[in-house]
Amino acid sequence: SAPPAHRSSMAGPRASENGQLPPEARRTLALIARGGPFPHAQDGTVFGNYEGLLPAQPRGYYHEYTVETPGARTRGARRIITGGNPPAVYYYTDDHYRSFRRIEGAR
């Protein structure tokens, strides 16, 4: 089973291996690496980190990308958040920003 996600930005999100991600998240990572094209207009937009769960960074540092949810009629709750341009850090959330796991080795 996947490790629990940290809620504290002080300790940092718990690392996870790409193998623990759903296949749709791995597909989204591949799209990010290629620069798209992305299926949703919101993909690549600035993520504000209003929840304060990711390490504090200037506005514009984080961007969000949809991770498809099979059977969902909307974008669902799953996202990958990247940090930096080009991305230097990646996070996964499957509960619409309530918790995050850092993705290691996604570069």
N, CA, C and O atoms as CSV, one atom per row, in Angstrom:
chain,resi,resn,atom,element,x,y,z
A,1,SER,N,N,0.835,-1.182,0.000
A,1,SER,CA,C,0.000,0.000,0.000
A,1,SER,C,C,0.878,1.243,0.000
A,1,SER,O,O,2.038,1.199,0.410
A,2,ALA,N,N,0.318,2.339,-0.459
A,2,ALA,CA,C,1.079,3.580,-0.573
A,2,ALA,C,C,1.330,4.171,0.802
A,2,ALA,O,O,0.509,4.006,1.704
A,3,PRO,N,N,2.462,4.865,0.979
A,3,PRO,CA,C,2.732,5.507,2.262
A,3,PRO,C,C,1.761,6.648,2.496
A,3,PRO,O,O,1.258,7.234,1.537
A,4,PRO,N,N,1.489,6.975,3.747
A,4,PRO,CA,C,0.587,8.091,4.021
A,4,PRO,C,C,1.210,9.404,3.572
A,4,PRO,O,O,2.430,9.562,3.577
A,5,ALA,N,N,0.364,10.332,3.190
A,5,ALA,CA,C,0.849,11.642,2.768
A,5,ALA,C,C,0.976,12.544,3.982
A,5,ALA,O,O,0.155,12.482,4.897
A,6,HIS,N,N,1.989,13.369,3.993
A,6,HIS,CA,C,2.160,14.343,5.072
A,6,HIS,C,C,1.233,15.520,4.827
A,6,HIS,O,O,0.968,15.883,3.681
A,7,ARG,N,N,0.754,16.099,5.878
A,7,ARG,CA,C,-0.054,17.302,5.768
A,7,ARG,C,C,0.750,18.540,6.125
A,7,ARG,O,O,0.286,19.657,5.896
A,8,SER,N,N,1.921,18.372,6.670
A,8,SER,CA,C,2.729,19.505,7.111
A,8,SER,C,C,3.710,19.911,6.023
A,8,SER,O,O,4.456,19.074,5.515
A,9,SER,N,N,3.715,21.189,5.662
A,9,SER,CA,C,4.690,21.653,4.685
A,9,SER,C,C,6.078,21.765,5.325
A,9,SER,O,O,7.077,21.871,4.614
A,10,MET,N,N,6.147,21.741,6.648
A,10,MET,CA,C,7.444,21.813,7.313
A,10,MET,C,C,8.231,20.520,7.097
A,10,MET,O,O,9.427,20.560,6.811
A,11,ALA,N,N,7.565,19.385,7.231
A,11,ALA,CA,C,8.239,18.101,7.076
A,11,ALA,C,C,8.405,17.734,5.608
A,11,ALA,O,O,9.261,16.916,5.268
A,12,GLY,N,N,7.608,18.322,4.743
A,12,GLY,CA,C,7.653,17.993,3.325
A,12,GLY,C,C,6.822,16.766,3.033
A,12,GLY,O,O,6.630,15.922,3.907
A,13,PRO,N,N,6.328,16.657,1.816
A,13,PRO,CA,C,5.520,15.504,1.451
A,13,PRO,C,C,6.346,14.225,1.479
A,13,PRO,O,O,7.559,14.248,1.268
A,14,ARG,N,N,5.692,13.142,1.735
A,14,ARG,CA,C,6.359,11.835,1.744
A,14,ARG,C,C,6.689,11.432,0.318
A,14,ARG,O,O,5.866,11.589,-0.584
A,15,ALA,N,N,7.886,10.915,0.115
A,15,ALA,CA,C,8.314,10.492,-1.211
A,15,ALA,C,C,7.544,9.258,-1.642
A,15,ALA,O,O,7.201,8.411,-0.817
A,16,SER,N,N,7.275,9.160,-2.922
A,16,SER,CA,C,6.657,7.961,-3.476
A,16,SER,C,C,7.362,7.617,-4.776
A,16,SER,O,O,7.924,8.489,-5.439
A,17,GLU,N,N,7.330,6.380,-5.126
A,17,GLU,CA,C,7.922,5.946,-6.383
A,17,GLU,C,C,6.866,6.011,-7.475
A,17,GLU,O,O,5.677,5.843,-7.203
A,18,ASN,N,N,7.296,6.253,-8.712
A,18,ASN,CA,C,6.350,6.314,-9.815
A,18,ASN,C,C,5.518,5.044,-9.913
A,18,ASN,O,O,4.366,5.109,-10.341
A,19,GLY,N,N,6.060,3.891,-9.533
A,19,GLY,CA,C,5.327,2.645,-9.596
A,19,GLY,C,C,4.108,2.619,-8.696
A,19,GLY,O,O,3.209,1.805,-8.903
A,20,GLN,N,N,4.058,3.501,-7.693
A,20,GLN,CA,C,2.912,3.570,-6.792
A,20,GLN,C,C,1.821,4.482,-7.334
A,20,GLN,O,O,0.741,4.563,-6.749
A,21,LEU,N,N,2.078,5.155,-8.419
A,21,LEU,CA,C,1.088,6.048,-9.011
A,21,LEU,C,C,0.159,5.263,-9.921
A,21,LEU,O,O,0.563,4.252,-10.496
A,22,PRO,N,N,-1.093,5.722,-10.060
A,22,PRO,CA,C,-1.982,5.068,-11.018
A,22,PRO,C,C,-1.454,5.289,-12.439
A,22,PRO,O,O,-0.727,6.251,-12.687
A,23,PRO,N,N,-1.812,4.410,-13.362
A,23,PRO,CA,C,-1.315,4.538,-14.744
A,23,PRO,C,C,-1.668,5.885,-15.374
A,23,PRO,O,O,-0.911,6.399,-16.197
A,24,GLU,N,N,-2.812,6.460,-14.995
A,24,GLU,CA,C,-3.197,7.763,-15.552
A,24,GLU,C,C,-2.234,8.858,-15.115
A,24,GLU,O,O,-1.984,9.795,-15.873
A,25,ALA,N,N,-1.688,8.758,-13.902
A,25,ALA,CA,C,-0.709,9.734,-13.427
A,25,ALA,C,C,0.597,9.587,-14.205
A,25,ALA,O,O,1.239,10.584,-14.534
A,26,ARG,N,N,0.988,8.360,-14.499
A,26,ARG,CA,C,2.206,8.162,-15.294
A,26,ARG,C,C,2.018,8.734,-16.700
A,26,ARG,O,O,2.959,9.269,-17.285
A,27,ARG,N,N,0.800,8.619,-17.242
A,27,ARG,CA,C,0.526,9.217,-18.560
A,27,ARG,C,C,0.608,10.745,-18.491
A,27,ARG,O,O,1.134,11.385,-19.402
A,28,THR,N,N,0.090,11.320,-17.414
A,28,THR,CA,C,0.167,12.779,-17.256
A,28,THR,C,C,1.622,13.226,-17.136
A,28,THR,O,O,2.005,14.243,-17.714
A,29,LEU,N,N,2.437,12.477,-16.392
A,29,LEU,CA,C,3.867,12.807,-16.293
A,29,LEU,C,C,4.532,12.781,-17.672
A,29,LEU,O,O,5.369,13.633,-17.974
A,30,ALA,N,N,4.168,11.819,-18.498
A,30,ALA,CA,C,4.736,11.742,-19.842
A,30,ALA,C,C,4.313,12.951,-20.673
A,30,ALA,O,O,5.119,13.489,-21.431
A,31,LEU,N,N,3.063,13.382,-20.541
A,31,LEU,CA,C,2.603,14.583,-21.253
A,31,LEU,C,C,3.361,15.817,-20.793
A,31,LEU,O,O,3.741,16.655,-21.610
A,32,ILE,N,N,3.583,15.932,-19.490
A,32,ILE,CA,C,4.330,17.078,-18.952
A,32,ILE,C,C,5.739,17.076,-19.534
A,32,ILE,O,O,6.242,18.121,-19.947
A,33,ALA,N,N,6.374,15.915,-19.569
A,33,ALA,CA,C,7.743,15.819,-20.095
A,33,ALA,C,C,7.802,16.215,-21.565
A,33,ALA,O,O,8.788,16.800,-22.013
A,34,ARG,N,N,6.746,15.896,-22.318
A,34,ARG,CA,C,6.704,16.239,-23.751
A,34,ARG,C,C,6.223,17.659,-23.999
A,34,ARG,O,O,6.358,18.174,-25.109
A,35,GLY,N,N,5.661,18.299,-22.975
A,35,GLY,CA,C,5.110,19.640,-23.166
A,35,GLY,C,C,3.714,19.624,-23.752
A,35,GLY,O,O,3.278,20.625,-24.320
A,36,GLY,N,N,3.000,18.511,-23.628
A,36,GLY,CA,C,1.622,18.408,-24.109
A,36,GLY,C,C,1.540,17.658,-25.422
A,36,GLY,O,O,2.508,17.020,-25.836
A,37,PRO,N,N,0.417,17.727,-26.070
A,37,PRO,CA,C,-0.780,18.530,-25.762
A,37,PRO,C,C,-1.562,17.944,-24.586
A,37,PRO,O,O,-1.562,16.736,-24.351
A,38,PHE,N,N,-2.222,18.833,-23.861
A,38,PHE,CA,C,-2.953,18.451,-22.667
A,38,PHE,C,C,-4.452,18.425,-22.955
A,38,PHE,O,O,-4.946,19.220,-23.755
A,39,PRO,N,N,-5.179,17.508,-22.301
A,39,PRO,CA,C,-6.594,17.342,-22.603
A,39,PRO,C,C,-7.516,18.405,-22.006
A,39,PRO,O,O,-8.661,18.530,-22.441
A,40,HIS,N,N,-7.051,19.165,-21.032
A,40,HIS,CA,C,-7.914,20.142,-20.358
A,40,HIS,C,C,-7.296,21.533,-20.433
A,40,HIS,O,O,-6.080,21.690,-20.316
A,41,ALA,N,N,-8.133,22.528,-20.626
A,41,ALA,CA,C,-7.660,23.911,-20.725
A,41,ALA,C,C,-6.948,24.356,-19.453
A,41,ALA,O,O,-6.068,25.214,-19.501
A,42,GLN,N,N,-7.326,23.774,-18.313
A,42,GLN,CA,C,-6.728,24.170,-17.038
A,42,GLN,C,C,-5.329,23.600,-16.851
A,42,GLN,O,O,-4.582,24.072,-15.995
A,43,ASP,N,N,-4.963,22.591,-17.638
A,43,ASP,CA,C,-3.650,21.960,-17.475
A,43,ASP,C,C,-2.543,22.958,-17.769
A,43,ASP,O,O,-2.548,23.628,-18.802
A,44,GLY,N,N,-1.585,23.048,-16.835
A,44,GLY,CA,C,-0.478,23.975,-16.977
A,44,GLY,C,C,-0.723,25.330,-16.336
A,44,GLY,O,O,0.158,26.190,-16.344
A,45,THR,N,N,-1.914,25.528,-15.780
A,45,THR,CA,C,-2.193,26.813,-15.141
A,45,THR,C,C,-1.516,26.879,-13.769
A,45,THR,O,O,-1.141,25.857,-13.194
A,46,VAL,N,N,-1.372,28.082,-13.271
A,46,VAL,CA,C,-0.713,28.296,-11.982
A,46,VAL,C,C,-1.550,27.694,-10.863
A,46,VAL,O,O,-2.762,27.897,-10.791
A,47,PHE,N,N,-0.876,26.950,-9.990
A,47,PHE,CA,C,-1.483,26.401,-8.780
A,47,PHE,C,C,-1.085,27.310,-7.632
A,47,PHE,O,O,0.102,27.525,-7.389
A,48,GLY,N,N,-2.074,27.844,-6.923
A,48,GLY,CA,C,-1.820,28.857,-5.907
A,48,GLY,C,C,-1.301,28.357,-4.572
A,48,GLY,O,O,-0.821,29.163,-3.776
A,49,ASN,N,N,-1.375,27.060,-4.291
A,49,ASN,CA,C,-0.939,26.505,-3.003
A,49,ASN,C,C,-1.642,27.217,-1.836
A,49,ASN,O,O,-1.046,27.439,-0.782
A,50,TYR,N,N,-2.918,27.569,-2.044
A,50,TYR,CA,C,-3.670,28.285,-1.011
A,50,TYR,C,C,-3.834,27.451,0.252
A,50,TYR,O,O,-3.997,28.000,1.342
A,51,GLU,N,N,-3.791,26.121,0.111
A,51,GLU,CA,C,-3.906,25.245,1.275
A,51,GLU,C,C,-2.649,25.308,2.136
A,51,GLU,O,O,-2.688,24.963,3.316
A,52,GLY,N,N,-1.532,25.749,1.549
A,52,GLY,CA,C,-0.273,25.873,2.275
A,52,GLY,C,C,0.382,24.540,2.616
A,52,GLY,O,O,1.217,24.475,3.518
A,53,LEU,N,N,0.012,23.473,1.903
A,53,LEU,CA,C,0.566,22.154,2.203
A,53,LEU,C,C,1.881,21.881,1.483
A,53,LEU,O,O,2.643,21.010,1.901
A,54,LEU,N,N,2.152,22.601,0.424
A,54,LEU,CA,C,3.433,22.463,-0.277
A,54,LEU,C,C,4.389,23.530,0.254
A,54,LEU,O,O,3.948,24.540,0.803
A,55,PRO,N,N,5.692,23.311,0.093
A,55,PRO,CA,C,6.644,24.332,0.569
A,55,PRO,C,C,6.345,25.703,-0.047
A,55,PRO,O,O,6.013,25.804,-1.228
A,56,ALA,N,N,6.466,26.734,0.755
A,56,ALA,CA,C,6.175,28.101,0.304
A,56,ALA,C,C,7.111,28.486,-0.832
A,56,ALA,O,O,8.327,28.315,-0.746
A,57,GLN,N,N,6.521,29.005,-1.889
A,57,GLN,CA,C,7.250,29.484,-3.066
A,57,GLN,C,C,6.513,30.698,-3.617
A,57,GLN,O,O,5.335,30.894,-3.317
A,58,PRO,N,N,7.192,31.516,-4.421
A,58,PRO,CA,C,6.501,32.664,-5.023
A,58,PRO,C,C,5.377,32.207,-5.951
A,58,PRO,O,O,5.443,31.127,-6.538
A,59,ARG,N,N,4.345,33.045,-6.075
A,59,ARG,CA,C,3.234,32.730,-6.993
A,59,ARG,C,C,3.795,32.507,-8.395
A,59,ARG,O,O,4.661,33.247,-8.862
A,60,GLY,N,N,3.287,31.480,-9.046
A,60,GLY,CA,C,3.747,31.135,-10.388
A,60,GLY,C,C,4.753,29.999,-10.404
A,60,GLY,O,O,5.079,29.475,-11.469
A,61,TYR,N,N,5.251,29.610,-9.230
A,61,TYR,CA,C,6.217,28.512,-9.156
A,61,TYR,C,C,5.548,27.173,-9.435
A,61,TYR,O,O,6.118,26.326,-10.123
A,62,TYR,N,N,4.331,26.975,-8.900
A,62,TYR,CA,C,3.616,25.703,-9.044
A,62,TYR,C,C,2.609,25.764,-10.188
A,62,TYR,O,O,1.963,26.789,-10.411
A,63,HIS,N,N,2.484,24.642,-10.914
A,63,HIS,CA,C,1.482,24.493,-11.976
A,63,HIS,C,C,0.763,23.165,-11.790
A,63,HIS,O,O,1.333,22.206,-11.270
A,64,GLU,N,N,-0.493,23.118,-12.220
A,64,GLU,CA,C,-1.283,21.907,-12.015
A,64,GLU,C,C,-1.671,21.259,-13.330
A,64,GLU,O,O,-1.843,21.923,-14.352
A,65,TYR,N,N,-1.804,19.926,-13.272
A,65,TYR,CA,C,-2.174,19.114,-14.422
A,65,TYR,C,C,-3.170,18.055,-13.977
A,65,TYR,O,O,-3.023,17.463,-12.908
A,66,THR,N,N,-4.179,17.821,-14.797
A,66,THR,CA,C,-5.205,16.842,-14.498
A,66,THR,C,C,-4.675,15.426,-14.657
A,66,THR,O,O,-3.974,15.119,-15.622
A,67,VAL,N,N,-5.010,14.574,-13.712
A,67,VAL,CA,C,-4.807,13.129,-13.840
A,67,VAL,C,C,-6.205,12.548,-14.044
A,67,VAL,O,O,-7.054,12.619,-13.156
A,68,GLU,N,N,-6.428,11.977,-15.218
A,68,GLU,CA,C,-7.752,11.457,-15.544
A,68,GLU,C,C,-8.206,10.425,-14.518
A,68,GLU,O,O,-7.408,9.643,-14.001
A,69,THR,N,N,-9.502,10.440,-14.236
A,69,THR,CA,C,-10.133,9.462,-13.355
A,69,THR,C,C,-11.092,8.652,-14.204
A,69,THR,O,O,-12.096,9.189,-14.673
A,70,PRO,N,N,-10.811,7.366,-14.416
A,70,PRO,CA,C,-11.698,6.555,-15.260
A,70,PRO,C,C,-13.145,6.620,-14.770
A,70,PRO,O,O,-13.420,6.445,-13.583
A,71,GLY,N,N,-14.053,6.871,-15.697
A,71,GLY,CA,C,-15.474,6.914,-15.381
A,71,GLY,C,C,-15.978,8.258,-14.890
A,71,GLY,O,O,-17.189,8.459,-14.792
A,72,ALA,N,N,-15.081,9.185,-14.580
A,72,ALA,CA,C,-15.514,10.502,-14.078
A,72,ALA,C,C,-16.016,11.361,-15.231
A,72,ALA,O,O,-15.440,11.344,-16.319
A,73,ARG,N,N,-17.085,12.109,-14.995
A,73,ARG,CA,C,-17.612,13.020,-16.012
A,73,ARG,C,C,-16.976,14.400,-15.921
A,73,ARG,O,O,-17.143,15.231,-16.814
A,74,THR,N,N,-16.243,14.637,-14.833
A,74,THR,CA,C,-15.547,15.903,-14.650
A,74,THR,C,C,-14.044,15.621,-14.609
A,74,THR,O,O,-13.616,14.495,-14.865
A,75,ARG,N,N,-13.253,16.626,-14.293
A,75,ARG,CA,C,-11.806,16.429,-14.175
A,75,ARG,C,C,-11.453,15.542,-12.992
A,75,ARG,O,O,-10.330,15.045,-12.924
A,76,GLY,N,N,-12.354,15.331,-12.074
A,76,GLY,CA,C,-12.065,14.494,-10.918
A,76,GLY,C,C,-11.196,15.217,-9.914
A,76,GLY,O,O,-11.014,16.431,-9.999
A,77,ALA,N,N,-10.651,14.459,-8.946
A,77,ALA,CA,C,-9.910,15.038,-7.824
A,77,ALA,C,C,-8.408,14.848,-7.941
A,77,ALA,O,O,-7.664,15.334,-7.089
A,78,ARG,N,N,-7.942,14.154,-8.973
A,78,ARG,CA,C,-6.522,13.803,-9.046
A,78,ARG,C,C,-5.746,14.823,-9.881
A,78,ARG,O,O,-6.175,15.210,-10.968
A,79,ARG,N,N,-4.597,15.247,-9.353
A,79,ARG,CA,C,-3.752,16.225,-10.044
A,79,ARG,C,C,-2.281,15.896,-9.812
A,79,ARG,O,O,-1.909,15.242,-8.838
A,80,ILE,N,N,-1.473,16.367,-10.733
A,80,ILE,CA,C,-0.031,16.460,-10.528
A,80,ILE,C,C,0.291,17.936,-10.481
A,80,ILE,O,O,-0.144,18.711,-11.333
A,81,ILE,N,N,1.061,18.317,-9.472
A,81,ILE,CA,C,1.517,19.697,-9.310
A,81,ILE,C,C,3.022,19.686,-9.560
A,81,ILE,O,O,3.755,18.892,-8.970
A,82,THR,N,N,3.471,20.572,-10.439
A,82,THR,CA,C,4.906,20.704,-10.683
A,82,THR,C,C,5.396,21.993,-10.059
A,82,THR,O,O,4.634,22.946,-9.893
A,83,GLY,N,N,6.675,22.017,-9.714
A,83,GLY,CA,C,7.288,23.214,-9.167
A,83,GLY,C,C,8.520,23.567,-9.965
A,83,GLY,O,O,9.390,22.724,-10.181
A,84,GLY,N,N,8.599,24.810,-10.403
A,84,GLY,CA,C,9.740,25.289,-11.168
A,84,GLY,C,C,9.460,25.281,-12.659
A,84,GLY,O,O,8.515,24.649,-13.131
A,85,ASN,N,N,10.315,26.005,-13.400
A,85,ASN,CA,C,10.186,26.066,-14.851
A,85,ASN,C,C,11.580,26.059,-15.453
A,85,ASN,O,O,12.248,27.093,-15.447
A,86,PRO,N,N,12.042,24.926,-15.973
A,86,PRO,CA,C,11.306,23.669,-16.124
A,86,PRO,C,C,11.066,23.015,-14.775
A,86,PRO,O,O,11.743,23.336,-13.797
A,87,PRO,N,N,10.102,22.094,-14.716
A,87,PRO,CA,C,9.767,21.478,-13.425
A,87,PRO,C,C,10.964,20.794,-12.776
A,87,PRO,O,O,11.692,20.034,-13.415
A,88,ALA,N,N,11.147,21.085,-11.490
A,88,ALA,CA,C,12.226,20.485,-10.712
A,88,ALA,C,C,11.676,19.567,-9.633
A,88,ALA,O,O,12.406,18.739,-9.088
A,89,VAL,N,N,10.377,19.709,-9.318
A,89,VAL,CA,C,9.744,18.919,-8.273
A,89,VAL,C,C,8.312,18.615,-8.719
A,89,VAL,O,O,7.671,19.420,-9.393
A,90,TYR,N,N,7.827,17.429,-8.323
A,90,TYR,CA,C,6.506,16.965,-8.723
A,90,TYR,C,C,5.781,16.417,-7.500
A,90,TYR,O,O,6.381,15.758,-6.651
A,91,TYR,N,N,4.469,16.701,-7.420
A,91,TYR,CA,C,3.632,16.198,-6.339
A,91,TYR,C,C,2.364,15.603,-6.937
A,91,TYR,O,O,1.907,16.026,-8.000
A,92,TYR,N,N,1.803,14.622,-6.245
A,92,TYR,CA,C,0.559,13.979,-6.658
A,92,TYR,C,C,-0.470,14.140,-5.551
A,92,TYR,O,O,-0.157,13.960,-4.374
A,93,THR,N,N,-1.700,14.479,-5.928
A,93,THR,CA,C,-2.823,14.501,-5.003
A,93,THR,C,C,-3.964,13.718,-5.625
A,93,THR,O,O,-4.253,13.859,-6.814
A,94,ASP,N,N,-4.608,12.895,-4.817
A,94,ASP,CA,C,-5.778,12.176,-5.317
A,94,ASP,C,C,-7.038,12.589,-4.556
A,94,ASP,O,O,-8.092,11.969,-4.700
A,95,ASP,N,N,-6.919,13.637,-3.748
A,95,ASP,CA,C,-8.055,14.101,-2.941
A,95,ASP,C,C,-8.265,15.619,-3.082
A,95,ASP,O,O,-8.633,16.303,-2.128
A,96,HIS,N,N,-8.024,16.110,-4.274
A,96,HIS,CA,C,-8.242,17.521,-4.628
A,96,HIS,C,C,-7.580,18.473,-3.643
A,96,HIS,O,O,-8.230,19.323,-3.034
A,97,TYR,N,N,-6.263,18.306,-3.503
A,97,TYR,CA,C,-5.379,19.226,-2.769
A,97,TYR,C,C,-5.453,19.102,-1.249
A,97,TYR,O,O,-4.916,19.962,-0.551
A,98,ARG,N,N,-6.091,18.076,-0.715
A,98,ARG,CA,C,-6.116,17.920,0.757
A,98,ARG,C,C,-4.830,17.280,1.266
A,98,ARG,O,O,-4.470,17.455,2.430
A,99,SER,N,N,-4.134,16.539,0.404
A,99,SER,CA,C,-2.845,15.952,0.772
A,99,SER,C,C,-2.029,15.766,-0.503
A,99,SER,O,O,-2.579,15.703,-1.603
A,100,PHE,N,N,-0.720,15.681,-0.341
A,100,PHE,CA,C,0.188,15.546,-1.471
A,100,PHE,C,C,1.259,14.513,-1.159
A,100,PHE,O,O,1.651,14.329,-0.007
A,101,ARG,N,N,1.722,13.846,-2.202
A,101,ARG,CA,C,2.886,12.973,-2.099
A,101,ARG,C,C,3.904,13.466,-3.127
A,101,ARG,O,O,3.554,13.734,-4.276
A,102,ARG,N,N,5.127,13.579,-2.718
A,102,ARG,CA,C,6.175,13.971,-3.664
A,102,ARG,C,C,6.482,12.788,-4.570
A,102,ARG,O,O,6.573,11.650,-4.110
A,103,ILE,N,N,6.640,13.060,-5.842
A,103,ILE,CA,C,6.975,12.033,-6.825
A,103,ILE,C,C,8.459,12.125,-7.090
A,103,ILE,O,O,8.948,13.155,-7.554
A,104,GLU,N,N,9.178,11.060,-6.801
A,104,GLU,CA,C,10.626,11.031,-7.038
A,104,GLU,C,C,10.913,10.459,-8.424
A,104,GLU,O,O,10.188,9.593,-8.912
A,105,GLY,N,N,11.966,10.948,-9.041
A,105,GLY,CA,C,12.427,10.390,-10.308
A,105,GLY,C,C,11.538,10.711,-11.486
A,105,GLY,O,O,11.549,9.971,-12.470
A,106,ALA,N,N,10.763,11.788,-11.429
A,106,ALA,CA,C,9.841,12.113,-12.513
A,106,ALA,C,C,10.470,12.964,-13.597
A,106,ALA,O,O,9.834,13.230,-14.617
A,107,ARG,N,N,11.702,13.395,-13.400
A,107,ARG,CA,C,12.301,14.320,-14.366
A,107,ARG,C,C,12.594,13.686,-15.654
A,107,ARG,O,O,13.101,14.342,-16.564
